[in-house]
Amino acid sequence: MFNPDPAAYLPHRYPFLMLDRLLALEPGVSACAERQLTGTSGNFPQVCLIECIAQLGGIIAIQEEEEGGFLASINSAEFGELPCAGDILTISAKIVASFGRLFLMEGEVDCGGRMLVRAKLSLGVGKL
């Protein structure tokens, strides 16, 4: 059953949870989520855009409740425009390949058609 609350899948909580709502989820394949930047979000650093993709990738890759995970590497990242307060970010990610419990992910964050970041990441998933 699909739950749109990212906190149902991740141990992260405010202020470390970078996703507000899941829009779509196909476990083991891909997902899409949203994050709205408020005035209290302040200046949202671009590295946090990478964390948005990593968290969404973790949701895609997990197979068991309370399974741990970690960002193993940022293989490539292409940064575009800067996000601003009030922006609604759309985060998308998909698994490109898996090697046991290591996953190669591709993801992107955009806002109204403006590309903010495109990245390839490696995630490790499993009991730590």
CNS distance restraints for C-alpha pairs under 8 A (distance, minus, plus):
assign (resid   2 and name CA) (resid  25 and name CA) 7.36 0.50 0.50
assign (resid   3 and name CA) (resid   8 and name CA) 7.16 0.50 0.50
assign (resid   3 and name CA) (resid  22 and name CA) 7.67 0.50 0.50
assign (resid   4 and name CA) (resid  21 and name CA) 5.43 0.50 0.50
assign (resid   4 and name CA) (resid  22 and name CA) 4.48 0.50 0.50
assign (resid   4 and name CA) (resid  23 and name CA) 6.54 0.50 0.50
assign (resid   4 and name CA) (resid  24 and name CA) 7.91 0.50 0.50
assign (resid   5 and name CA) (resid   9 and name CA) 7.73 0.50 0.50
assign (resid   5 and name CA) (resid  20 and name CA) 7.17 0.50 0.50
assign (resid   5 and name CA) (resid  21 and name CA) 5.48 0.50 0.50
assign (resid   5 and name CA) (resid  22 and name CA) 6.27 0.50 0.50
assign (resid   6 and name CA) (resid  10 and name CA) 6.26 0.50 0.50
assign (resid   6 and name CA) (resid  19 and name CA) 6.42 0.50 0.50
assign (resid   6 and name CA) (resid  20 and name CA) 6.82 0.50 0.50
assign (resid   6 and name CA) (resid  21 and name CA) 6.16 0.50 0.50
assign (resid   6 and name CA) (resid  22 and name CA) 6.34 0.50 0.50
assign (resid   6 and name CA) (resid  59 and name CA) 7.75 0.50 0.50
assign (resid   7 and name CA) (resid  11 and name CA) 6.57 0.50 0.50
assign (resid   7 and name CA) (resid  12 and name CA) 6.69 0.50 0.50
assign (resid   7 and name CA) (resid  13 and name CA) 6.88 0.50 0.50
assign (resid   7 and name CA) (resid  17 and name CA) 7.56 0.50 0.50
assign (resid   9 and name CA) (resid  59 and name CA) 6.04 0.50 0.50
assign (resid   9 and name CA) (resid  65 and name CA) 7.48 0.50 0.50
assign (resid   9 and name CA) (resid  66 and name CA) 7.89 0.50 0.50
assign (resid  10 and name CA) (resid  55 and name CA) 7.72 0.50 0.50
assign (resid  10 and name CA) (resid  58 and name CA) 7.82 0.50 0.50
assign (resid  10 and name CA) (resid  59 and name CA) 6.99 0.50 0.50
assign (resid  10 and name CA) (resid  66 and name CA) 7.82 0.50 0.50
assign (resid  11 and name CA) (resid  66 and name CA) 7.63 0.50 0.50
assign (resid  12 and name CA) (resid  16 and name CA) 5.74 0.50 0.50
assign (resid  12 and name CA) (resid  17 and name CA) 4.97 0.50 0.50
assign (resid  13 and name CA) (resid  17 and name CA) 4.91 0.50 0.50
assign (resid  18 and name CA) (resid  35 and name CA) 7.03 0.50 0.50
assign (resid  18 and name CA) (resid  48 and name CA) 7.61 0.50 0.50
assign (resid  18 and name CA) (resid  51 and name CA) 7.08 0.50 0.50
assign (resid  18 and name CA) (resid  52 and name CA) 5.37 0.50 0.50
assign (resid  18 and name CA) (resid  55 and name CA) 7.35 0.50 0.50
assign (resid  19 and name CA) (resid  33 and name CA) 6.67 0.50 0.50
assign (resid  19 and name CA) (resid  34 and name CA) 6.11 0.50 0.50
assign (resid  19 and name CA) (resid  35 and name CA) 5.19 0.50 0.50
assign (resid  19 and name CA) (resid  52 and name CA) 6.42 0.50 0.50
assign (resid  19 and name CA) (resid  55 and name CA) 7.69 0.50 0.50
assign (resid  19 and name CA) (resid  56 and name CA) 7.72 0.50 0.50
assign (resid  20 and name CA) (resid  33 and name CA) 7.37 0.50 0.50
assign (resid  20 and name CA) (resid  34 and name CA) 5.74 0.50 0.50
assign (resid  20 and name CA) (resid  35 and name CA) 4.88 0.50 0.50
assign (resid  20 and name CA) (resid  36 and name CA) 7.13 0.50 0.50
assign (resid  21 and name CA) (resid  33 and name CA) 5.57 0.50 0.50
assign (resid  21 and name CA) (resid  34 and name CA) 5.33 0.50 0.50
assign (resid  21 and name CA) (resid  35 and name CA) 6.89 0.50 0.50
assign (resid  22 and name CA) (resid  31 and name CA) 7.60 0.50 0.50
assign (resid  22 and name CA) (resid  32 and name CA) 6.09 0.50 0.50
assign (resid  22 and name CA) (resid  33 and name CA) 4.19 0.50 0.50
assign (resid  22 and name CA) (resid  34 and name CA) 6.43 0.50 0.50
assign (resid  23 and name CA) (resid  31 and name CA) 7.53 0.50 0.50
assign (resid  23 and name CA) (resid  32 and name CA) 5.37 0.50 0.50
assign (resid  23 and name CA) (resid  33 and name CA) 5.01 0.50 0.50
assign (resid  23 and name CA) (resid  34 and name CA) 7.05 0.50 0.50
assign (resid  24 and name CA) (resid  31 and name CA) 5.25 0.50 0.50
assign (resid  24 and name CA) (resid  32 and name CA) 5.11 0.50 0.50
assign (resid  24 and name CA) (resid  33 and name CA) 6.94 0.50 0.50
assign (resid  25 and name CA) (resid  30 and name CA) 6.16 0.50 0.50
assign (resid  25 and name CA) (resid  31 and name CA) 4.30 0.50 0.50
assign (resid  25 and name CA) (resid  32 and name CA) 6.61 0.50 0.50
assign (resid  25 and name CA) (resid  60 and name CA) 7.12 0.50 0.50
assign (resid  26 and name CA) (resid  30 and name CA) 5.30 0.50 0.50
assign (resid  26 and name CA) (resid  31 and name CA) 6.03 0.50 0.50
assign (resid  26 and name CA) (resid  60 and name CA) 7.06 0.50 0.50
assign (resid  27 and name CA) (resid  31 and name CA) 7.72 0.50 0.50
assign (resid  27 and name CA) (resid  59 and name CA) 7.68 0.50 0.50
assign (resid  27 and name CA) (resid  60 and name CA) 4.96 0.50 0.50
assign (resid  27 and name CA) (resid  61 and name CA) 6.76 0.50 0.50
assign (resid  27 and name CA) (resid  62 and name CA) 7.87 0.50 0.50
assign (resid  27 and name CA) (resid  63 and name CA) 7.99 0.50 0.50
assign (resid  28 and name CA) (resid  60 and name CA) 5.25 0.50 0.50
assign (resid  28 and name CA) (resid  61 and name CA) 5.26 0.50 0.50
assign (resid  28 and name CA) (resid  62 and name CA) 7.65 0.50 0.50
assign (resid  28 and name CA) (resid  63 and name CA) 7.98 0.50 0.50
assign (resid  28 and name CA) (resid  95 and name CA) 7.01 0.50 0.50
assign (resid  29 and name CA) (resid  60 and name CA) 6.46 0.50 0.50
assign (resid  29 and name CA) (resid  61 and name CA) 7.82 0.50 0.50
assign (resid  29 and name CA) (resid  94 and name CA) 5.67 0.50 0.50
assign (resid  29 and name CA) (resid  95 and name CA) 5.48 0.50 0.50
assign (resid  30 and name CA) (resid  57 and name CA) 7.89 0.50 0.50
assign (resid  30 and name CA) (resid  60 and name CA) 6.03 0.50 0.50
assign (resid  30 and name CA) (resid  92 and name CA) 7.58 0.50 0.50
assign (resid  30 and name CA) (resid  93 and name CA) 5.64 0.50 0.50
assign (resid  30 and name CA) (resid  94 and name CA) 4.07 0.50 0.50
assign (resid  30 and name CA) (resid  95 and name CA) 6.33 0.50 0.50
assign (resid  31 and name CA) (resid  56 and name CA) 6.95 0.50 0.50
assign (resid  31 and name CA) (resid  57 and name CA) 7.82 0.50 0.50
assign (resid  31 and name CA) (resid  60 and name CA) 6.46 0.50 0.50
assign (resid  31 and name CA) (resid  92 and name CA) 5.86 0.50 0.50
assign (resid  31 and name CA) (resid  93 and name CA) 5.67 0.50 0.50
assign (resid  31 and name CA) (resid  94 and name CA) 6.55 0.50 0.50
assign (resid  32 and name CA) (resid  56 and name CA) 7.59 0.50 0.50
assign (resid  32 and name CA) (resid  90 and name CA) 7.12 0.50 0.50
assign (resid  32 and name CA) (resid  91 and name CA) 5.59 0.50 0.50
assign (resid  32 and name CA) (resid  92 and name CA) 4.36 0.50 0.50
assign (resid  32 and name CA) (resid  93 and name CA) 6.58 0.50 0.50
assign (resid  33 and name CA) (resid  56 and name CA) 7.38 0.50 0.50
assign (resid  33 and name CA) (resid  90 and name CA) 5.89 0.50 0.50
assign (resid  33 and name CA) (resid  91 and name CA) 5.10 0.50 0.50
assign (resid  33 and name CA) (resid  92 and name CA) 6.45 0.50 0.50
assign (resid  34 and name CA) (resid  88 and name CA) 6.78 0.50 0.50
assign (resid  34 and name CA) (resid  89 and name CA) 5.53 0.50 0.50
assign (resid  34 and name CA) (resid  90 and name CA) 4.78 0.50 0.50
assign (resid  34 and name CA) (resid  91 and name CA) 5.99 0.50 0.50
assign (resid  35 and name CA) (resid  88 and name CA) 5.76 0.50 0.50
assign (resid  35 and name CA) (resid  89 and name CA) 5.08 0.50 0.50
assign (resid  35 and name CA) (resid  90 and name CA) 6.73 0.50 0.50
assign (resid  35 and name CA) (resid  91 and name CA) 7.79 0.50 0.50
assign (resid  36 and name CA) (resid  86 and name CA) 6.60 0.50 0.50
assign (resid  36 and name CA) (resid  87 and name CA) 5.88 0.50 0.50
assign (resid  36 and name CA) (resid  88 and name CA) 4.30 0.50 0.50
assign (resid  36 and name CA) (resid  89 and name CA) 6.05 0.50 0.50
assign (resid  37 and name CA) (resid  41 and name CA) 5.66 0.50 0.50
assign (resid  37 and name CA) (resid  44 and name CA) 7.88 0.50 0.50
assign (resid  37 and name CA) (resid  84 and name CA) 7.10 0.50 0.50
assign (resid  37 and name CA) (resid  85 and name CA) 5.06 0.50 0.50
assign (resid  37 and name CA) (resid  86 and name CA) 5.12 0.50 0.50
assign (resid  37 and name CA) (resid  87 and name CA) 5.38 0.50 0.50
assign (resid  37 and name CA) (resid  88 and name CA) 6.26 0.50 0.50
assign (resid  37 and name CA) (resid  89 and name CA) 7.62 0.50 0.50
assign (resid  38 and name CA) (resid  42 and name CA) 7.43 0.50 0.50
assign (resid  38 and name CA) (resid  85 and name CA) 5.12 0.50 0.50
assign (resid  38 and name CA) (resid  86 and name CA) 5.22 0.50 0.50
assign (resid  38 and name CA) (resid  87 and name CA) 7.67 0.50 0.50
assign (resid  39 and name CA) (resid  85 and name CA) 5.25 0.50 0.50
assign (resid  39 and name CA) (resid  86 and name CA) 6.87 0.50 0.50
assign (resid  41 and name CA) (resid  85 and name CA) 6.86 0.50 0.50
assign (resid  42 and name CA) (resid  85 and name CA) 6.84 0.50 0.50
assign (resid  43 and name CA) (resid  84 and name CA) 7.18 0.50 0.50
assign (resid  43 and name CA) (resid  85 and name CA) 7.51 0.50 0.50
assign (resid  44 and name CA) (resid  48 and name CA) 6.88 0.50 0.50
assign (resid  44 and name CA) (resid  83 and name CA) 6.65 0.50 0.50
assign (resid  44 and name CA) (resid  84 and name CA) 7.35 0.50 0.50
assign (resid  45 and name CA) (resid  49 and name CA) 7.29 0.50 0.50
assign (resid  46 and name CA) (resid  50 and name CA) 7.08 0.50 0.50
assign (resid  46 and name CA) (resid  79 and name CA) 7.74 0.50 0.50
assign (resid  46 and name CA) (resid  82 and name CA) 7.17 0.50 0.50
assign (resid  46 and name CA) (resid 117 and name CA) 7.95 0.50 0.50
assign (resid  47 and name CA) (resid  51 and name CA) 6.62 0.50 0.50
assign (resid  48 and name CA) (resid  52 and name CA) 6.25 0.50 0.50
assign (resid  49 and name CA) (resid  53 and name CA) 6.63 0.50 0.50
assign (resid  49 and name CA) (resid 109 and name CA) 6.82 0.50 0.50
assign (resid  49 and name CA) (resid 116 and name CA) 7.88 0.50 0.50
assign (resid  49 and name CA) (resid 117 and name CA) 6.93 0.50 0.50
assign (resid  50 and name CA) (resid  54 and name CA) 6.25 0.50 0.50
assign (resid  50 and name CA) (resid 117 and name CA) 7.58 0.50 0.50
assign (resid  50 and name CA) (resid 119 and name CA) 7.24 0.50 0.50
assign (resid  51 and name CA) (resid  55 and name CA) 6.02 0.50 0.50
assign (resid  52 and name CA) (resid  56 and name CA) 6.25 0.50 0.50
assign (resid  52 and name CA) (resid  91 and name CA) 7.01 0.50 0.50
assign (resid  53 and name CA) (resid  57 and name CA) 6.01 0.50 0.50
assign (resid  53 and name CA) (resid  91 and name CA) 6.52 0.50 0.50
assign (resid  53 and name CA) (resid  92 and name CA) 7.06 0.50 0.50
assign (resid  53 and name CA) (resid  93 and name CA) 6.37 0.50 0.50
assign (resid  53 and name CA) (resid 107 and name CA) 5.80 0.50 0.50
assign (resid  53 and name CA) (resid 108 and name CA) 6.85 0.50 0.50
assign (resid  53 and name CA) (resid 109 and name CA) 7.48 0.50 0.50
assign (resid  54 and name CA) (resid  58 and name CA) 6.17 0.50 0.50
assign (resid  54 and name CA) (resid  71 and name CA) 6.64 0.50 0.50
assign (resid  54 and name CA) (resid 121 and name CA) 7.29 0.50 0.50
assign (resid  54 and name CA) (resid 123 and name CA) 7.48 0.50 0.50
assign (resid  55 and name CA) (resid  59 and name CA) 6.45 0.50 0.50
assign (resid  56 and name CA) (resid  60 and name CA) 6.43 0.50 0.50
assign (resid  56 and name CA) (resid  91 and name CA) 7.74 0.50 0.50
assign (resid  56 and name CA) (resid  92 and name CA) 7.56 0.50 0.50
assign (resid  56 and name CA) (resid  93 and name CA) 6.61 0.50 0.50
assign (resid  57 and name CA) (resid  61 and name CA) 6.13 0.50 0.50
assign (resid  57 and name CA) (resid  93 and name CA) 6.07 0.50 0.50
assign (resid  57 and name CA) (resid  94 and name CA) 6.97 0.50 0.50
assign (resid  57 and name CA) (resid  95 and name CA) 7.49 0.50 0.50
assign (resid  57 and name CA) (resid 105 and name CA) 6.69 0.50 0.50
assign (resid  57 and name CA) (resid 123 and name CA) 7.62 0.50 0.50
assign (resid  58 and name CA) (resid  62 and name CA) 5.96 0.50 0.50
assign (resid  58 and name CA) (resid  69 and name CA) 6.87 0.50 0.50
assign (resid  58 and name CA) (resid 123 and name CA) 7.31 0.50 0.50
assign (resid  58 and name CA) (resid 125 and name CA) 7.45 0.50 0.50
assign (resid  60 and name CA) (resid  94 and name CA) 7.58 0.50 0.50
assign (resid  60 and name CA) (resid  95 and name CA) 7.74 0.50 0.50
assign (resid  61 and name CA) (resid  95 and name CA) 7.75 0.50 0.50
assign (resid  61 and name CA) (resid 103 and name CA) 7.45 0.50 0.50
assign (resid  61 and name CA) (resid 125 and name CA) 7.15 0.50 0.50
assign (resid  62 and name CA) (resid  67 and name CA) 6.48 0.50 0.50
assign (resid  62 and name CA) (resid 125 and name CA) 6.68 0.50 0.50
assign (resid  62 and name CA) (resid 126 and name CA) 7.78 0.50 0.50
assign (resid  63 and name CA) (resid  67 and name CA) 7.40 0.50 0.50
assign (resid  67 and name CA) (resid 125 and name CA) 7.05 0.50 0.50
assign (resid  67 and name CA) (resid 126 and name CA) 5.41 0.50 0.50
assign (resid  67 and name CA) (resid 127 and name CA) 5.44 0.50 0.50
assign (resid  68 and name CA) (resid 125 and name CA) 5.91 0.50 0.50
assign (resid  68 and name CA) (resid 126 and name CA) 5.24 0.50 0.50
assign (resid  68 and name CA) (resid 127 and name CA) 5.22 0.50 0.50
assign (resid  68 and name CA) (resid 128 and name CA) 5.87 0.50 0.50
assign (resid  69 and name CA) (resid 123 and name CA) 7.03 0.50 0.50
assign (resid  69 and name CA) (resid 124 and name CA) 5.40 0.50 0.50
assign (resid  69 and name CA) (resid 125 and name CA) 4.13 0.50 0.50
assign (resid  69 and name CA) (resid 126 and name CA) 5.90 0.50 0.50
assign (resid  69 and name CA) (resid 127 and name CA) 7.53 0.50 0.50
assign (resid  69 and name CA) (resid 128 and name CA) 7.34 0.50 0.50
assign (resid  70 and name CA) (resid 123 and name CA) 5.76 0.50 0.50
assign (resid  70 and name CA) (resid 124 and name CA) 5.28 0.50 0.50
assign (resid  70 and name CA) (resid 125 and name CA) 6.56 0.50 0.50
assign (resid  71 and name CA) (resid 121 and name CA) 7.43 0.50 0.50
assign (resid  71 and name CA) (resid 122 and name CA) 6.31 0.50 0.50
assign (resid  71 and name CA) (resid 123 and name CA) 4.69 0.50 0.50
assign (resid  71 and name CA) (resid 124 and name CA) 6.43 0.50 0.50
assign (resid  72 and name CA) (resid 121 and name CA) 7.56 0.50 0.50
assign (resid  72 and name CA) (resid 122 and name CA) 5.26 0.50 0.50
assign (resid  72 and name CA) (resid 123 and name CA) 5.08 0.50 0.50
assign (resid  72 and name CA) (resid 124 and name CA) 6.04 0.50 0.50
assign (resid  73 and name CA) (resid 121 and name CA) 5.72 0.50 0.50
assign (resid  73 and name CA) (resid 122 and name CA) 5.09 0.50 0.50
assign (resid  73 and name CA) (resid 123 and name CA) 7.09 0.50 0.50
assign (resid  74 and name CA) (resid 119 and name CA) 7.38 0.50 0.50
assign (resid  74 and name CA) (resid 120 and name CA) 6.24 0.50 0.50
assign (resid  74 and name CA) (resid 121 and name CA) 4.58 0.50 0.50
assign (resid  74 and name CA) (resid 122 and name CA) 6.49 0.50 0.50
assign (resid  75 and name CA) (resid 119 and name CA) 7.43 0.50 0.50
assign (resid  75 and name CA) (resid 120 and name CA) 5.29 0.50 0.50
assign (resid  75 and name CA) (resid 121 and name CA) 5.38 0.50 0.50
assign (resid  75 and name CA) (resid 122 and name CA) 7.09 0.50 0.50
assign (resid  76 and name CA) (resid 119 and name CA) 5.43 0.50 0.50
assign (resid  76 and name CA) (resid 120 and name CA) 5.22 0.50 0.50
assign (resid  76 and name CA) (resid 121 and name CA) 7.17 0.50 0.50
assign (resid  77 and name CA) (resid 117 and name CA) 6.81 0.50 0.50
assign (resid  77 and name CA) (resid 118 and name CA) 5.63 0.50 0.50
assign (resid  77 and name CA) (resid 119 and name CA) 4.20 0.50 0.50
assign (resid  77 and name CA) (resid 120 and name CA) 6.54 0.50 0.50
assign (resid  78 and name CA) (resid 117 and name CA) 5.54 0.50 0.50
assign (resid  78 and name CA) (resid 118 and name CA) 5.18 0.50 0.50
assign (resid  78 and name CA) (resid 119 and name CA) 6.31 0.50 0.50
assign (resid  79 and name CA) (resid 115 and name CA) 7.83 0.50 0.50
assign (resid  79 and name CA) (resid 116 and name CA) 5.79 0.50 0.50
assign (resid  79 and name CA) (resid 117 and name CA) 4.40 0.50 0.50
assign (resid  79 and name CA) (resid 118 and name CA) 6.61 0.50 0.50
assign (resid  80 and name CA) (resid 114 and name CA) 7.83 0.50 0.50
assign (resid  80 and name CA) (resid 115 and name CA) 5.58 0.50 0.50
assign (resid  80 and name CA) (resid 116 and name CA) 4.47 0.50 0.50
assign (resid  80 and name CA) (resid 117 and name CA) 5.64 0.50 0.50
assign (resid  81 and name CA) (resid 114 and name CA) 7.00 0.50 0.50
assign (resid  81 and name CA) (resid 115 and name CA) 6.53 0.50 0.50
assign (resid  81 and name CA) (resid 116 and name CA) 4.97 0.50 0.50
assign (resid  81 and name CA) (resid 117 and name CA) 7.92 0.50 0.50
assign (resid  82 and name CA) (resid 116 and name CA) 6.30 0.50 0.50
assign (resid  83 and name CA) (resid  87 and name CA) 6.61 0.50 0.50
assign (resid  83 and name CA) (resid 111 and name CA) 7.83 0.50 0.50
assign (resid  83 and name CA) (resid 116 and name CA) 7.05 0.50 0.50
assign (resid  87 and name CA) (resid 111 and name CA) 6.69 0.50 0.50
assign (resid  88 and name CA) (resid 111 and name CA) 6.08 0.50 0.50
assign (resid  88 and name CA) (resid 112 and name CA) 7.83 0.50 0.50
assign (resid  89 and name CA) (resid 109 and name CA) 6.43 0.50 0.50
assign (resid  89 and name CA) (resid 110 and name CA) 5.75 0.50 0.50
assign (resid  89 and name CA) (resid 111 and name CA) 4.90 0.50 0.50
assign (resid  89 and name CA) (resid 112 and name CA) 7.91 0.50 0.50
assign (resid  90 and name CA) (resid 109 and name CA) 5.58 0.50 0.50
assign (resid  90 and name CA) (resid 110 and name CA) 5.37 0.50 0.50
assign (resid  90 and name CA) (resid 111 and name CA) 6.10 0.50 0.50
assign (resid  91 and name CA) (resid 107 and name CA) 7.30 0.50 0.50
assign (resid  91 and name CA) (resid 108 and name CA) 5.85 0.50 0.50
assign (resid  91 and name CA) (resid 109 and name CA) 4.50 0.50 0.50
assign (resid  91 and name CA) (resid 110 and name CA) 6.69 0.50 0.50
assign (resid  92 and name CA) (resid 107 and name CA) 5.41 0.50 0.50
assign (resid  92 and name CA) (resid 108 and name CA) 5.49 0.50 0.50
assign (resid  92 and name CA) (resid 109 and name CA) 6.54 0.50 0.50
assign (resid  93 and name CA) (resid 105 and name CA) 6.75 0.50 0.50
assign (resid  93 and name CA) (resid 106 and name CA) 5.57 0.50 0.50
assign (resid  93 and name CA) (resid 107 and name CA) 3.98 0.50 0.50
assign (resid  93 and name CA) (resid 108 and name CA) 6.54 0.50 0.50
assign (resid  94 and name CA) (resid 105 and name CA) 5.65 0.50 0.50
assign (resid  94 and name CA) (resid 106 and name CA) 5.54 0.50 0.50
assign (resid  94 and name CA) (resid 107 and name CA) 6.40 0.50 0.50
assign (resid  95 and name CA) (resid 103 and name CA) 6.68 0.50 0.50
assign (resid  95 and name CA) (resid 104 and name CA) 5.98 0.50 0.50
assign (resid  95 and name CA) (resid 105 and name CA) 4.57 0.50 0.50
assign (resid  95 and name CA) (resid 106 and name CA) 6.54 0.50 0.50
assign (resid  96 and name CA) (resid 103 and name CA) 7.63 0.50 0.50
assign (resid  96 and name CA) (resid 104 and name CA) 5.54 0.50 0.50
assign (resid  96 and name CA) (resid 105 and name CA) 5.46 0.50 0.50
assign (resid  96 and name CA) (resid 106 and name CA) 6.64 0.50 0.50
assign (resid  97 and name CA) (resid 103 and name CA) 5.97 0.50 0.50
assign (resid  97 and name CA) (resid 104 and name CA) 5.17 0.50 0.50
assign (resid  97 and name CA) (resid 105 and name CA) 7.27 0.50 0.50
assign (resid  98 and name CA) (resid 102 and name CA) 5.70 0.50 0.50
assign (resid  98 and name CA) (resid 103 and name CA) 4.40 0.50 0.50
assign (resid  98 and name CA) (resid 104 and name CA) 6.09 0.50 0.50
assign (resid  99 and name CA) (resid 103 and name CA) 6.34 0.50 0.50
assign (resid 101 and name CA) (resid 124 and name CA) 5.86 0.50 0.50
assign (resid 101 and name CA) (resid 125 and name CA) 5.39 0.50 0.50
assign (resid 101 and name CA) (resid 126 and name CA) 6.55 0.50 0.50
assign (resid 102 and name CA) (resid 122 and name CA) 6.82 0.50 0.50
assign (resid 102 and name CA) (resid 123 and name CA) 5.71 0.50 0.50
assign (resid 102 and name CA) (resid 124 and name CA) 4.59 0.50 0.50
assign (resid 102 and name CA) (resid 125 and name CA) 6.43 0.50 0.50
assign (resid 103 and name CA) (resid 122 and name CA) 5.49 0.50 0.50
assign (resid 103 and name CA) (resid 123 and name CA) 5.13 0.50 0.50
assign (resid 103 and name CA) (resid 124 and name CA) 6.38 0.50 0.50
assign (resid 103 and name CA) (resid 125 and name CA) 7.84 0.50 0.50
assign (resid 104 and name CA) (resid 120 and name CA) 7.11 0.50 0.50
assign (resid 104 and name CA) (resid 121 and name CA) 5.84 0.50 0.50
assign (resid 104 and name CA) (resid 122 and name CA) 4.57 0.50 0.50
assign (resid 104 and name CA) (resid 123 and name CA) 6.58 0.50 0.50
assign (resid 105 and name CA) (resid 120 and name CA) 5.56 0.50 0.50
assign (resid 105 and name CA) (resid 121 and name CA) 5.11 0.50 0.50
assign (resid 105 and name CA) (resid 122 and name CA) 6.06 0.50 0.50
assign (resid 105 and name CA) (resid 123 and name CA) 7.46 0.50 0.50
assign (resid 106 and name CA) (resid 118 and name CA) 7.63 0.50 0.50
assign (resid 106 and name CA) (resid 119 and name CA) 5.82 0.50 0.50
assign (resid 106 and name CA) (resid 120 and name CA) 4.50 0.50 0.50
assign (resid 106 and name CA) (resid 121 and name CA) 6.40 0.50 0.50
assign (resid 107 and name CA) (resid 118 and name CA) 5.86 0.50 0.50
assign (resid 107 and name CA) (resid 119 and name CA) 5.46 0.50 0.50
assign (resid 107 and name CA) (resid 120 and name CA) 6.49 0.50 0.50
assign (resid 108 and name CA) (resid 115 and name CA) 7.62 0.50 0.50
assign (resid 108 and name CA) (resid 116 and name CA) 7.56 0.50 0.50
assign (resid 108 and name CA) (resid 117 and name CA) 5.53 0.50 0.50
assign (resid 108 and name CA) (resid 118 and name CA) 4.32 0.50 0.50
assign (resid 108 and name CA) (resid 119 and name CA) 6.25 0.50 0.50
assign (resid 109 and name CA) (resid 115 and name CA) 6.39 0.50 0.50
assign (resid 109 and name CA) (resid 116 and name CA) 5.50 0.50 0.50
assign (resid 109 and name CA) (resid 117 and name CA) 5.35 0.50 0.50
assign (resid 109 and name CA) (resid 118 and name CA) 6.66 0.50 0.50
assign (resid 110 and name CA) (resid 114 and name CA) 5.36 0.50 0.50
assign (resid 110 and name CA) (resid 115 and name CA) 4.47 0.50 0.50
assign (resid 110 and name CA) (resid 116 and name CA) 5.16 0.50 0.50
assign (resid 110 and name CA) (resid 117 and name CA) 7.07 0.50 0.50
assign (resid 111 and name CA) (resid 115 and name CA) 6.65 0.50 0.50
assign (resid 111 and name CA) (resid 116 and name CA) 7.13 0.50 0.50
